Amino acid sequence: MEIVLLTALGVGGATMIGALFGFAFKKVSHTFNDIMLSFAAGVMIAAAVLGLIIPSLDHGAAMFPSEITSKLFSLLMTVAGIFAGALCVNLIDKLVPHLHRITGVDQEAHPGKTARLDKVLLFVMAIAIHNLPEGIAAGVGFGTENTSEALIIAGGIALQNIPEGMVIIAPMLAGGISRGRTLAIAMITGLVEVLGTLLGYFAVSISAAILPFALAFAGGTMLYVISDEMIPETHAHGHERGATYALLVGFCVMLVFDVLLG
């Protein structure tokens, strides 16, 4: 339990680290942001498949003595979990505006125009809500009792949280929010992820029967976020080639860790 709590604080704390970078560097280059996000996406893809989806199949198969029944059950449970996770994040996207739309203004095309405060708060709320399923994915990973894989999954999510923490600072400051309150709001977005991590962990701790579905659900949320948010963002500023190689590097790093620590 101690390592789960520390991991939850680390995942949520990554947003705060990003926020501090946001204070230090008011303008982060698209190149740096795209490379970092792509590397995190590669780690998260491998983590979703190797650390969540494949274990979901294994745990589902272990619940039935018959080989044919176990394979069919595990496949159905895993596929259902993946789509349930994706649909959950999709529903969140329907309820909360997309991150790239909610500022209501193209910051590069209109550098002198600041977002209105309500749109800034929508921006922050969207990031906070997106952090909840990511935190759940980190917590569910500990249900497999493979601590090394769970930590790598959490590490990939934390890597993604750093640039997220960086980009929420400038809009809030431009909207007239004080530096102290801006930092407090950034901390709240990180605490949402801490809550999600603990929810995911306790959910699979209560009943081992839901573990296969929960693992696949967490994997589906990660795959959806990667495809819907991260990859399009990293390919939107002319750095597609570098972003693609950064994703491959992230995937291979995760693969190496999975083999050496598995």
C-alpha positions as CSV (number, residue, x, y, z in Angstrom):
1,M,0.0,0.0,0.0
2,E,2.9,2.4,0.8
3,I,4.3,2.0,-2.7
4,V,0.9,2.6,-4.3
5,L,0.5,5.8,-2.3
6,L,4.0,7.0,-3.2
7,T,3.3,6.2,-6.8
8,A,0.0,8.1,-6.7
9,L,1.8,11.1,-5.3
10,G,4.5,10.8,-7.9
11,V,2.0,10.6,-10.8
12,G,0.0,13.6,-9.5
13,G,3.2,15.4,-8.5
14,A,4.4,15.3,-12.1
15,T,1.7,17.8,-13.0
16,M,3.2,20.1,-10.3
17,I,6.7,19.6,-11.7
18,G,5.4,20.6,-15.1
19,A,3.6,23.6,-13.6
20,L,6.9,24.8,-12.0
21,F,8.6,24.5,-15.4
22,G,5.7,26.5,-16.8
23,F,6.5,29.3,-14.4
24,A,10.2,29.2,-15.2
25,F,9.8,28.9,-19.0
26,K,6.8,31.0,-20.2
27,K,7.2,29.8,-23.8
28,V,8.1,26.1,-24.4
29,S,9.0,25.3,-27.9
30,H,6.7,23.0,-29.9
31,T,9.7,20.8,-30.8
32,F,10.5,20.0,-27.1
33,N,6.8,19.5,-26.2
34,D,6.1,17.3,-29.2
35,I,9.2,15.1,-28.6
36,M,8.4,14.7,-24.9
37,L,4.8,13.9,-25.5
38,S,5.7,11.4,-28.2
39,F,8.2,9.6,-26.0
40,A,5.5,9.4,-23.3
41,A,3.0,8.1,-25.9
42,G,5.4,5.3,-26.9
43,V,5.9,4.3,-23.2
44,M,2.1,4.4,-22.6
45,I,1.3,2.3,-25.7
46,A,3.7,-0.4,-24.6
47,A,2.5,-0.1,-21.0
48,A,-1.2,-0.4,-22.1
49,V,-0.5,-3.5,-24.2
50,L,2.2,-5.3,-22.1
51,G,1.2,-4.2,-18.7
52,L,-2.6,-4.0,-18.9
53,I,-4.2,-5.7,-21.9
54,I,-2.0,-8.9,-22.1
55,P,-2.3,-9.4,-18.3
56,S,-6.1,-8.9,-18.7
57,L,-6.1,-11.9,-21.1
58,D,-4.0,-14.0,-18.7
59,H,-6.0,-13.3,-15.6
60,G,-9.3,-13.8,-17.5
61,A,-8.1,-17.2,-18.8
62,A,-7.0,-18.3,-15.3
63,M,-10.6,-18.0,-14.0
64,F,-11.9,-21.1,-15.8
65,P,-10.5,-24.6,-15.9
66,S,-11.6,-25.3,-19.5
67,E,-9.1,-24.1,-22.0
68,I,-11.7,-23.2,-24.7
69,T,-14.0,-21.5,-22.2
70,S,-11.2,-19.6,-20.6
71,K,-9.8,-18.3,-23.9
72,L,-13.3,-17.2,-25.1
73,F,-14.1,-15.6,-21.8
74,S,-10.8,-13.7,-21.5
75,L,-11.1,-12.4,-25.1
76,L,-14.6,-11.2,-24.6
77,M,-13.8,-9.6,-21.2
78,T,-10.7,-7.9,-22.5
79,V,-12.3,-6.6,-25.7
80,A,-15.3,-5.4,-23.7
81,G,-13.0,-3.7,-21.2
82,I,-11.0,-1.9,-23.9
83,F,-14.1,-0.5,-25.6
84,A,-15.6,0.4,-22.2
85,G,-12.5,2.4,-21.3
86,A,-12.4,4.1,-24.6
87,L,-16.1,5.0,-24.5
88,C,-15.7,6.4,-21.0
89,V,-13.0,8.8,-22.1
90,N,-15.1,9.5,-25.2
91,L,-18.0,10.5,-23.0
92,I,-15.8,12.8,-21.0
93,D,-14.7,14.4,-24.3
94,K,-18.3,15.0,-25.2
95,L,-19.1,16.6,-21.8
96,V,-15.9,18.7,-21.7
97,P,-14.6,20.6,-24.7
98,H,-11.4,19.4,-26.3
99,L,-8.1,20.8,-25.0
100,H,-7.2,22.4,-28.3
101,R,-10.6,24.1,-28.6
102,I,-11.4,25.4,-25.2
103,T,-9.2,28.5,-25.1
104,G,-11.4,30.0,-27.9
105,V,-8.4,31.7,-29.5
106,D,-5.4,30.7,-31.5
107,Q,-2.6,31.9,-29.2
108,E,0.0,31.9,-32.1
109,A,-2.2,33.8,-34.5
110,H,-3.3,36.3,-31.9
111,P,-0.5,36.6,-29.4
112,G,-1.9,39.8,-27.9
113,K,-5.3,38.4,-27.2
114,T,-5.9,36.6,-23.9
115,A,-8.5,34.0,-23.2
116,R,-11.4,35.0,-21.1
117,L,-11.4,33.6,-17.5
118,D,-14.3,31.2,-18.0
119,K,-12.6,29.6,-20.9
120,V,-9.3,29.4,-19.0
121,L,-11.2,27.6,-16.2
122,L,-12.8,25.2,-18.8
123,F,-9.2,24.5,-20.0
124,V,-8.1,23.6,-16.5
125,M,-11.2,21.5,-15.8
126,A,-10.7,19.5,-19.0
127,I,-7.2,18.6,-18.0
128,A,-8.3,17.7,-14.4
129,I,-11.1,15.4,-15.7
130,H,-8.8,13.7,-18.2
131,N,-6.4,13.0,-15.3
132,L,-9.0,10.8,-13.6
133,P,-9.0,7.8,-16.0
134,E,-5.2,8.1,-16.3
135,G,-4.9,7.9,-12.5
136,I,-7.2,4.9,-12.5
137,A,-5.0,3.2,-15.1
138,A,-1.9,3.7,-12.9
139,G,-3.8,2.2,-9.8
140,V,-5.2,-0.8,-11.6
141,G,-1.7,-1.8,-12.8
142,F,-0.9,-2.7,-9.2
143,G,-3.7,-5.3,-9.3
144,T,-1.5,-7.7,-11.2
145,E,1.0,-7.8,-8.3
146,N,3.8,-7.1,-10.8
147,T,5.2,-4.0,-9.1
148,S,7.8,-3.3,-11.8
149,E,5.3,-3.2,-14.6
150,A,2.9,-1.1,-12.5
151,L,5.6,1.4,-11.8
152,I,6.5,1.7,-15.5
153,I,2.9,2.3,-16.4
154,A,2.7,5.0,-13.8
155,G,6.0,6.4,-15.1
156,G,4.6,6.8,-18.6
157,I,1.6,8.6,-17.3
158,A,3.7,10.8,-15.2
159,L,5.9,11.7,-18.2
160,Q,2.7,12.9,-20.0
161,N,1.7,15.0,-17.0
162,I,4.8,17.1,-17.1
163,P,4.0,19.0,-20.4
164,E,0.3,19.1,-19.3
165,G,1.3,20.9,-16.2
166,M,3.5,23.3,-18.2
167,V,0.7,24.3,-20.6
168,I,-1.9,25.2,-18.0
169,I,0.2,28.0,-16.4
170,A,0.4,30.6,-19.2
171,P,-3.4,30.7,-19.9
172,M,-4.2,31.2,-16.2
173,L,-1.7,33.9,-15.7
174,A,-2.9,35.6,-18.9
175,G,-6.5,35.4,-17.5
176,G,-5.5,37.4,-14.5
177,I,-5.2,34.7,-12.0
178,S,-2.5,35.3,-9.4
179,R,0.7,33.2,-9.3
180,G,-0.2,31.7,-5.9
181,R,-3.7,30.7,-7.0
182,T,-2.4,29.4,-10.3
183,L,-0.1,27.1,-8.5
184,A,-2.9,26.0,-6.2
185,I,-5.2,25.1,-9.2
186,A,-2.3,23.2,-10.8
187,M,-2.0,21.2,-7.6
188,I,-5.7,20.4,-7.6
189,T,-5.4,18.9,-11.1
190,G,-2.6,16.7,-9.9
191,L,-4.6,15.6,-6.8
192,V,-7.4,14.4,-9.2
193,E,-4.8,11.9,-10.6
194,V,-3.8,10.9,-7.1
195,L,-7.5,10.2,-6.4
196,G,-7.8,8.2,-9.6
197,T,-4.8,6.1,-8.8
198,L,-6.2,5.2,-5.3
199,L,-9.7,4.4,-6.8
200,G,-8.2,2.1,-9.4
201,Y,-6.1,0.2,-6.8
202,F,-8.9,-0.2,-4.3
203,A,-11.3,-1.3,-7.0
204,V,-9.2,-4.3,-8.0
205,S,-8.3,-5.0,-4.3
206,I,-11.9,-5.4,-3.3
207,S,-12.6,-8.2,-5.9
208,A,-10.1,-10.1,-8.0
209,A,-13.1,-11.1,-10.3
210,I,-13.1,-7.6,-11.8
211,L,-9.4,-7.5,-12.4
212,P,-9.4,-8.7,-16.1
213,F,-12.1,-6.2,-17.0
214,A,-10.4,-3.4,-15.0
215,L,-7.0,-4.0,-16.6
216,A,-8.5,-3.9,-20.1
217,F,-10.6,-0.8,-19.2
218,A,-7.5,1.0,-18.0
219,G,-5.7,-0.1,-21.2
220,G,-8.6,1.2,-23.3
221,T,-8.5,4.6,-21.6
222,M,-4.8,4.9,-22.3
223,L,-5.0,3.9,-26.0
224,Y,-7.9,6.3,-26.5
225,V,-6.0,9.3,-25.0
226,I,-2.9,8.4,-27.0
227,S,-4.8,8.2,-30.3
228,D,-7.2,11.0,-29.7
229,E,-5.1,13.6,-27.9
230,M,-1.4,12.9,-27.8
231,I,-0.5,11.7,-31.3
232,P,-2.6,14.4,-33.1
233,E,-1.0,17.1,-30.9
234,T,2.5,15.9,-31.6
235,H,1.9,15.9,-35.4
236,A,0.3,19.3,-35.5
237,H,3.4,21.6,-35.6
238,G,5.6,20.2,-38.4
239,H,7.6,17.8,-36.2
240,E,6.0,14.5,-37.4
241,R,9.3,12.7,-38.2
242,G,10.9,13.5,-34.8
243,A,7.7,12.8,-33.0
244,T,7.4,9.3,-34.7
245,Y,11.0,8.3,-33.7
246,A,10.5,9.6,-30.2
247,L,7.4,7.4,-29.9
248,L,9.4,4.4,-31.1
249,V,12.1,5.1,-28.6
250,G,9.6,5.3,-25.8
251,F,8.0,2.1,-26.9
252,C,11.4,0.3,-27.0
253,V,12.5,1.7,-23.7
254,M,9.3,0.2,-22.1
255,L,9.9,-3.1,-24.0
256,V,13.5,-3.3,-22.6
257,F,12.3,-2.6,-19.0
258,D,9.5,-5.1,-19.4
259,V,11.9,-7.9,-20.5
260,L,14.6,-7.1,-18.0
261,L,12.3,-6.6,-15.0
262,G,9.6,-9.1,-15.9
